[in-house]
Amino acid sequence: MTNDKEQMTNIIQITDMTKIYQMGEMQVHALRGVSLDIEKGEYVAIMGASGSGKSTLMNMIGLLDRPTGGSYKIRGKEASQLGKSKLADLRNQEIGFVFQQFNLLARVSARRQVELPLFYAGTSRRKGRQMADEALALVGLADRASHRPDELSGGQQQRVAIARALVNHPSILLADEPTGALDSKTGAEVMNLFDDLHSQGITVIMVTHDPLVARRAKRVITLSDGEIKADEKNGHKLASGQHYGIGRQ
């Protein structure tokens, strides 16, 4: 049984989670009794081959789908049985998403891209602009606030997407293959940014197939056939010369 102290430190508590998809007459067991705790401020990579269940687990952690069975608590609040409206509210309050594709609007400035979640949350225009500028400064793009996506490099576009994910001050930054659409040097620069955000106390959970990306995390969870096959603390540090600067491109 989880005690009160563990509930305070664990931002995520997953117990015996299952997910079954009905495909015609066939049942697909995407998750098979997964149990997992993640502490506040952890830096976690989730790995696995195609069909391992990592994308399903990401959708569960991100409150984008419901488990078939088991429990999912986020900051002590049971989420698995919430209705759609309350689930959406909890997702907007607690989780910032970063995807492989940047999902930016073509003719909209970086500042307006980042302001968008605040608009839906009912934040005033003045406050939203201030929060968007703070988020852009956090990712090193204070001087690119008025630039559209076609005026930004791929790495800068991904950093706009990260600023948008952070603008509501979520408890968890959830990234799905965040370097998948970037070249290796730009990808390393984006990963440096994740390292920096983690060092500031942000909980980072990243789904990736790339072992080099996973090595940046402090903990690596490997899934296979819907089950956790390995859960290892990863204290690896990059050798001198492997760490690119975040600097602007």
Residue pairs with C-beta under 8 A, 6 or more apart in sequence:
2 10
2 13
2 37
6 37
7 13
7 73
7 76
9 39
9 40
10 37
10 38
10 39
10 40
11 38
11 39
11 40
11 42
11 74
11 75
11 171
11 172
11 203
12 36
12 37
12 38
12 61
12 72
12 73
12 74
12 172
13 36
13 37
13 71
13 72
13 73
13 74
13 76
14 34
14 35
14 36
14 37
14 60
14 61
14 70
14 71
14 72
14 73
15 35
15 70
15 71
15 72
16 33
16 34
16 35
16 69
16 70
16 71
17 31
17 33
17 34
17 35
17 36
17 57
17 60
17 67
17 69
17 70
17 71
17 72
18 29
18 31
18 32
18 33
18 34
18 67
18 68
18 69
18 70
19 29
19 30
19 31
19 53
19 56
19 60
19 65
19 67
19 68
19 226
20 27
20 28
20 29
20 30
20 68
21 27
21 28
21 30
22 28
29 226
30 53
30 56
30 226
31 53
31 56
31 57
31 60
31 67
31 226
32 53
32 225
32 226
32 227
33 70
33 227
34 53
34 57
34 70
34 223
34 226
34 227
34 228
35 228
36 221
36 228
36 231
38 44
38 203
38 205
39 203
40 171
40 203
41 198
41 201
41 202
41 203
42 203
42 204
42 205
42 218
42 219
43 194
43 195
43 198
43 203
43 204
43 216
43 217
43 218
43 219
44 204
44 205
44 206
44 217
44 218
44 219
44 220
44 221
45 206
45 207
45 208
45 213
45 214
45 216
45 217
45 219
45 220
45 221
45 234
46 54
46 57
46 58
46 205
46 206
46 207
46 208
46 221
46 223
47 54
47 207
47 208
47 209
47 211
47 214
47 220
47 221
47 222
47 223
48 54
48 209
48 222
48 223
48 224
49 209
49 224
51 225
52 223
52 224
52 225
52 226
53 223
53 224
53 225
53 226
53 227
54 207
54 223
55 176
55 207
56 65
56 226
57 207
57 223
58 174
58 176
58 205
58 207
59 65
60 66
60 67
60 72
61 72
61 95
61 172
61 174
61 205
62 91
62 95
62 97
62 174
63 74
63 79
63 87
63 90
63 91
63 94
63 95
64 91
66 80
67 80
70 80
71 78
71 80
72 78
72 79
72 80
73 79
74 90
74 94
74 171
74 172
75 94
75 171
77 90
79 87
79 90
82 90
92 117
92 120
92 121
92 168
93 168
93 170
93 171
94 170
94 171
94 172
95 170
95 171
95 172
95 174
96 164
96 165
96 166
96 167
96 168
96 170
96 172
96 173
96 174
97 165
97 174
97 175
97 176
98 158
98 161
98 162
98 165
98 173
98 174
98 175
98 176
98 178
99 161
99 175
99 176
99 177
99 178
100 176
100 177
100 178
100 180
100 181
101 181
102 149
102 154
102 157
102 158
102 160
102 161
102 181
103 161
104 113
104 149
104 157
104 160
104 161
105 112
105 113
105 149
106 148
106 149
106 150
107 148
108 148
108 149
109 145
109 146
109 147
109 148
110 136
110 141
110 144
110 145
110 146
110 147
110 148
110 152
110 160
110 163
111 129
111 132
111 133
111 136
111 145
111 146
112 132
113 149
113 160
113 161
113 164
114 132
114 135
114 136
114 160
114 163
114 164
114 167
115 128
115 129
115 131
115 132
115 167
116 164
117 164
117 167
117 168
118 127
118 128
118 131
118 132
118 167
118 168
119 128
121 168
123 131
131 167
132 145
132 163
132 167
133 142
133 145
135 163
135 164
135 166
135 167
136 142
136 144
136 145
136 160
136 163
138 163
138 166
138 197
139 159
139 160
139 162
139 163
139 166
139 193
140 159
140 193
140 246
140 247
140 248
141 156
141 159
141 160
141 163
141 248
143 248
144 152
144 156
144 160
144 248
147 156
149 157
149 160
152 160
153 186
153 249
154 181
154 182
154 183
154 186
155 182
155 186
155 187
155 189
155 190
155 249
156 248
156 249
158 178
158 179
158 181
158 182
158 186
158 190
159 190
159 193
162 173
162 178
162 190
162 193
162 197
165 173
166 173
166 197
166 202
171 203
172 203
172 204
172 205
173 194
173 197
173 202
173 203
173 204
173 205
174 205
174 206
174 207
175 194
175 204
175 205
175 206
175 207
176 206
176 207
177 207
177 208
177 209
177 210
178 190
178 191
178 194
178 206
178 208
179 186
179 187
179 190
179 191
179 208
179 210
179 213
182 190
185 244
186 249
187 213
188 243
188 244
189 244
189 245
189 246
189 247
189 249
191 213
191 216
192 243
192 244
192 245
192 246
193 246
194 204
194 206
194 216
195 216
196 246
197 204
198 204
198 218
204 217
206 213
206 214
206 217
208 214
214 220
214 234
215 234
215 236
215 238
216 238
217 234
218 233
218 234
218 235
219 231
219 232
219 233
219 234
220 230
220 231
220 232
220 234
221 228
221 230
221 231
222 228
222 229
222 230
222 231
223 229
